[in-house]
């Protein structure tokens, strides 16, 4: 079942899919707080539909059109991303802008300790995840037509400004740690480490692995992608080794030797080897930034929940985590030197 007019989608699909197709069924995927996603079955095969939420949206949020443009640009390079099929910017069809892409079959792992994967395959699974991120950062964004995909200027400054505005636009409560981060982050910007395509939400459960090997077949959920500092992207992934393991992608506190998954220093070494870096700077500033950005995202979810537009039944659960994520962000800032009025040297 879907929450839109399937007859209207069927009419659109008949002309949008090359060679034509008849809609057979639509099924909404579980998970996903931001852009609702559906399995679309047709007599020509299976596809995935992603749409914007219904109702009024925050400025620059739910950038479906950008997402479609990005996968259209990088799919021809051979990077692991579903093939684009068609974009519909006519809201009258199903009530929101949406796009259709190929369905990539495989395995998705939700638990970072990989309990459902054979022990001997777990390290290779993590290695493939890191190597795929490094491959993304190696794509020449100018060459694939994405030279204007990100705004000019310091990426971290732009992002802090953006998420501060997003947070303010959706703000429902006063959280002291968020106010401290809003004041501290722009004062302590690190030097930009370069520019590349960055995913923005790169983690284990946004990957589809092959059914028979620890190989990444597709990277999903490109809503936050832009041109920016690749270290911010890597640090977002690395943050999963800092956050406590609670059954999701985060693995803080896991016995890495027992689980046979790499510790953070191993992940850093793998990324550095794949990207030709000698090492990385202290990541705690980036952890604080990424947790602040997570606060901005979840605050948007909470506002949509209050307004009745949240796309997932777990929206209330996500919103309840807002204060603890803000506290975790400020704790990372303190490790980076915030208690001393600036970043550590």
C-alpha positions in Angstrom: 0.0 0.0 0.0 1.1 3.6 -0.7 -0.1 6.9 0.6 -0.7 8.5 -2.8 -2.7 8.1 -5.9 -1.4 4.9 -7.5 -3.6 5.3 -10.6 -1.9 8.6 -11.3 1.5 7.0 -10.8 0.6 4.2 -13.2 -0.3 6.7 -15.9 3.0 8.5 -15.4 5.0 5.2 -15.4 3.5 4.1 -18.7 5.3 6.9 -20.5 8.3 7.5 -18.2 9.8 4.0 -18.4 11.5 3.3 -21.7 9.4 0.9 -23.7 6.4 1.4 -21.4 5.3 -0.5 -18.3 2.2 -1.3 -16.3 2.2 -0.7 -12.5 1.4 -3.8 -10.5 2.1 -2.9 -6.9 3.6 -0.2 -4.6 5.1 -1.0 -1.2 6.6 1.6 1.2 9.9 0.6 2.7 10.3 0.7 6.4 12.8 3.2 7.8 13.8 6.5 6.3 12.9 9.6 8.3 13.3 12.1 5.5 12.3 11.2 1.9 9.7 8.4 1.8 10.9 5.5 -0.4 8.9 2.7 -2.1 9.3 -0.5 -4.0 7.5 -0.2 -7.3 6.6 -3.5 -9.1 5.8 -3.3 -12.8 5.5 -5.8 -15.7 8.8 -4.4 -16.9 10.6 -5.1 -13.6 11.1 -3.6 -10.1 12.1 0.0 -9.4 12.5 2.3 -6.4 10.6 5.6 -6.0 11.8 8.4 -3.7 9.6 11.4 -3.1 9.6 14.6 -1.0 7.4 14.6 2.0 3.9 16.1 1.6 3.1 19.5 3.0 5.2 22.6 3.7 9.0 21.9 3.8 12.0 23.7 5.2 14.0 25.7 2.7 16.6 23.5 0.9 15.5 20.4 2.6 14.5 17.1 0.8 16.5 17.9 -2.3 15.1 15.1 -4.5 16.0 17.0 -7.7 19.6 17.3 -6.6 19.7 13.7 -5.6 18.5 12.6 -9.0 21.0 14.9 -10.7 23.9 13.4 -8.7 23.2 9.7 -9.3 22.7 10.6 -13.0 26.2 12.1 -13.1 28.1 9.4 -11.2 26.3 6.2 -12.4 28.1 6.3 -15.8 31.5 6.3 -14.0 30.8 2.8 -12.7 30.5 3.9 -9.1 28.1 1.7 -7.0 24.9 3.6 -7.3 21.4 2.6 -8.7 20.8 3.7 -12.3 18.4 6.7 -12.7 15.2 6.2 -14.6 13.1 9.4 -14.5 12.4 12.5 -12.5 8.9 13.9 -12.0 8.8 17.6 -10.9 5.0 17.8 -11.5 3.6 17.7 -8.0 0.1 17.1 -9.3 1.0 13.5 -10.2 1.3 12.1 -6.7 1.4 15.3 -4.6 5.2 15.7 -4.4 8.3 15.7 -6.5 9.7 12.2 -7.0 12.1 10.1 -9.0 12.4 6.5 -10.1 15.6 4.5 -10.1 16.7 0.9 -10.7 16.1 -1.6 -7.9 19.4 -3.1 -6.7 19.0 -6.5 -5.0 21.3 -7.5 -2.3 21.8 -7.4 1.5 21.5 -4.4 3.9 23.1 -4.7 7.3 21.5 -2.6 10.0 23.6 -3.8 13.0 27.2 -2.5 12.9 28.5 -5.6 14.8 27.3 -7.7 11.8 25.9 -10.6 13.9 24.1 -12.0 10.9 27.3 -12.2 8.8 29.9 -14.9 8.9 32.7 -13.8 11.1 35.3 -14.3 8.4 33.5 -11.9 6.1 33.0 -9.0 8.6 36.3 -7.3 8.2 36.0 -7.5 4.4 32.6 -5.9 4.7 34.0 -2.9 6.5 37.0 -2.7 4.1 34.6 -2.5 1.2 32.6 0.2 2.9 35.8 2.3 3.4 37.1 1.6 -0.1 33.8 2.7 -1.7 33.8 6.0 0.2 37.4 6.6 -1.0 36.3 5.8 -4.6 33.5 8.4 -4.3 36.0 11.0 -3.1 38.3 10.2 -6.0 35.6 11.1 -8.7 36.4 14.3 -10.6 33.3 16.3 -9.9 34.1 18.8 -12.6 34.5 16.1 -15.2 31.1 14.5 -14.5 29.3 17.9 -14.7 29.0 18.7 -11.0 31.2 21.7 -10.9 28.3 23.8 -9.7 26.8 21.2 -7.4 28.2 22.9 -4.3 28.4 26.6 -3.5 31.7 28.4 -3.5 33.6 29.2 -0.3 34.6 27.3 2.8 32.4 24.1 3.0 32.4 23.8 6.8 31.4 27.5 7.2 28.5 27.0 4.7 27.3 23.8 6.4 27.3 25.4 9.9 25.4 28.4 8.5 22.9 26.0 6.7 22.2 23.8 9.7 22.0 26.7 12.1 19.3 28.2 9.8 17.5 24.8 9.4 17.6 24.4 13.2 16.2 27.8 13.8 13.5 27.3 11.2 12.3 24.1 12.9 13.2 25.0 16.6 10.7 23.9 19.2 12.7 23.9 22.4 15.7 25.7 24.0 18.7 23.2 24.2 21.8 24.8 25.9 24.3 22.5 24.2 22.9 23.4 20.7 23.4 27.1 21.5 26.9 26.4 22.6 27.7 24.6 19.4 26.2 27.3 17.3 28.5 29.8 19.0 31.7 27.6 19.1 31.8 25.8 15.7 32.1 28.9 13.4 34.9 30.3 15.6 37.0 27.2 15.4 36.8 26.1 11.7 39.5 23.7 10.6 41.5 24.2 7.4 39.6 22.8 4.4 41.2 19.5 3.3 40.1 19.7 -0.3 36.9 19.3 -2.3 35.1 16.3 -3.6 31.7 14.7 -4.0 30.5 13.9 -0.5 27.6 11.7 0.4 26.7 13.4 3.7 25.0 10.3 5.3 27.5 7.5 4.6 27.1 4.6 7.0 26.6 0.9 6.9 22.8 0.8 6.6 22.8 3.1 3.5 24.7 0.4 1.5 23.5 -2.6 -0.4 26.0 -5.5 -0.5 26.1 -8.3 -3.0 24.1 -11.4 -1.8 27.1 -13.7 -2.1 30.2 -11.5 -1.3 31.2 -8.6 1.0 31.1 -6.2 -2.0 29.1 -2.9 -2.1 26.6 -3.0 -5.0 24.9 0.3 -4.3 25.1 3.4 -2.1 21.7 4.8 -1.2 20.1 8.0 0.2 22.0 10.9 -1.5 19.8 13.7 -0.2 22.6 15.4 1.7 25.2 15.0 -1.1 27.2 18.0 -2.2 30.7 19.2 -3.1 32.6 19.6 0.1 35.4 18.6 2.4 35.9 14.8 2.2 37.2 14.8 5.8 33.7 15.8 6.9 32.3 12.8 5.0 34.8 10.4 6.4 34.4 11.8 9.9 30.6 11.2 9.7 31.4 7.5 9.0 34.1 7.4 11.7 31.7 8.8 14.3 30.1 5.4 14.4 33.1 4.2 16.4 32.4 7.0 19.0 28.7 6.6 19.4 27.5 3.7 21.6 26.4 0.5 20.0 22.6 0.2 20.4 21.8 -2.2 17.6 22.3 0.2 14.8 25.3 1.2 12.7 27.3 2.7 15.7 29.8 0.3 17.2 31.2 2.2 20.2 31.9 -0.3 23.0 31.9 -3.3 20.7 34.7 -5.9 21.3 36.3 -5.4 17.9 38.7 -8.4 18.2 35.8 -10.7 19.2 33.5 -9.4 16.4 36.4 -9.3 14.0 35.6 -5.8 12.7 38.2 -3.1 12.5 38.8 -0.5 15.3 38.8 3.1 14.3 42.5 3.3 13.8 42.3 0.5 11.3 39.5 2.3 9.4 41.5 5.5 9.4 44.6 3.7 8.1 42.5 2.0 5.3 41.0 5.3 4.2 44.4 7.1 4.2 46.0 4.2 2.2 43.1 4.4 -0.3 43.3 8.2 -0.7 47.0 8.7 -0.5 47.0 10.6 2.8 49.7 10.4 5.4 47.2 10.8 8.2 44.2 12.7 9.4 43.8 15.6 11.8 42.1 15.3 15.2 38.5 14.2 14.3 36.8 15.4 17.4 35.9 18.8 15.9 34.3 17.0 12.9 32.5 14.7 15.3 31.0 17.8 17.1 30.1 19.3 13.8 28.4 16.1 12.5 26.4 15.7 15.7 25.3 19.3 15.4 24.2 18.6 11.9 22.3 15.5 13.2 20.6 17.7 15.7 19.5 20.0 12.8 18.1 17.0 10.9 16.3 15.5 13.8 14.9 18.9 14.8 13.3 19.0 11.3 11.9 15.5 11.9 10.4 16.7 15.2 8.8 19.8 13.5 7.3 17.6 10.8 6.0 15.3 13.4 4.3 18.2 15.2 2.9 19.4 11.9 1.7 15.9 11.1 4.0 15.4 8.1 6.6 13.0 9.5 7.2 10.1 7.1 8.0 7.4 9.6 6.3 6.0 12.7 9.6 6.2 14.6 9.7 10.0 14.3 8.8 10.4 17.9 11.6 8.0 18.9 14.1 10.1 16.9 12.8 13.4 18.3 13.2 12.1 21.9 16.9 11.6 21.2 17.5 15.3 20.4 18.8 16.4 23.8 21.2 13.4 24.2 22.6 14.0 20.7 23.1 17.7 21.5 25.0 16.7 24.7 27.1 14.2 22.8 28.0 16.9 20.3 29.1 19.3 23.0 31.1 16.6 24.7 33.0 16.1 21.5 33.5 19.8 21.2 35.0 19.8 24.8 37.4 17.1 23.8 38.4 19.3 20.8 39.1 22.1 23.2 35.8 24.0 23.6 36.2 24.2 27.4 39.3 26.2 26.8 37.6 28.7 24.5 38.9 27.2 21.2 40.2 24.1 19.5 43.2 22.3 20.7 46.4 23.0 18.8 
